[in-house]
Amino acid sequence: MTAVFAVLFAALCFATTGTAQALADVDGSALSIGAARVLVGGGLLGAIALVALLRRGRQQSSDRERRDGAVPSWVIVIVGALGVLAYQPTFFAGTRLNGVAVGTVIALGSAPVFTGVLNAVIRRSRPTSRWAVATAIALVGVVLVSGVAGNGSGQQIVPAGILASLGAGASYAVYAIASKLLLDRGWSTSASMGAVFGVAAVFSVPVLLSTSLAWIATPSGIVLVLWLGVVTIVVAYLLFGWGLKRLAPTTVASLTLAEPLVATLLGLIVLRETLSAPAVVGLIIMAVGLTILTLPARRKGLLRDTATP
């Protein structure tokens, strides 16, 4: 259960992203803010990873690779880093084309599904029926909270936006599974998450330089970058990785559905936003789904990772 709470606390950190940007109110594009977030947070995690890899764990990983004839770890790191880097533009493209509500629901809703598929194919670990039920319930709550269902707006859904949001969900699954593969090889949490995000930080430099950087020089911009980099990446992904080492990737992906729940509550408390009746019901349903995913699983084995070593 400690691992469950670690992932839930990571989701809480993720959920502060939108509120932090709203409070900072900087004149920066979503792409620029996202790239700066990855550069700062990934750079710090990368430094932590270098220390961890130099101290221990690298030889154990190399021995495992030689024995299994597996894909080299550096390839997994590169793939995971590309997943991290791809998540930002695809997520924001989806919300830009189809609106925040639709884009967020498709991205967050598809992430556990993609993770389940990749986990079954790559790590040969099939999701349990209890996980499927709990995730489905939580996704119903996400849809209600987002306001997508029955909003009566008549907004036309753009296929390119759907593909972009699905790309965000798939990108999440890629770096989650890549990180899990490194953990399977004996890498520490700091080494695996730091390697993936450290490489992503390097890849984010040209992306950041292609955008307007004036907002970073403002006091609000500096505070925002530090918060997003330190809290929503360094702290969040160290907790995320610690939980991922002990839980199945499918369970971790579904637990992070707590992010929209916490983000909604932060909007209510901090930003003084209001909720419709369906959204309130959605929050309750999300809480029920997450409860089913955690408490009974301790007894029934939902949280155990049954991949073939």
Buried (B, 14 or more C-beta within 10 A) or exposed (E): EEBBEBBBBBBBBBBBBBBBBEBBEBEBEBBBBBBBBBBBBBBBBBBBBBEBBEEEBBEEBBEBBEEEEBEEBEEBBBBBBBBBBBBBBBBBBBBBBBBBBBBBBBBBBBBBBBBBBBBBEBBEBBBBEBBBEBBEBBBBBBBBBBBBEEBEEEEEEBEEBBBBBBBBBBBBBBBBBBBBBBBBBBBBBBBBBBBBBBBBBBBBEEBBEEBEBEBBEBEBBBBBBEBBBBBBBBBBBBBBBBBBBBBBBBBBBBBBBBBBBBBBBBBBEEEEBEBEEBBEBBBEBBBBBBEBBBEBBEEEEBBBBEBEE
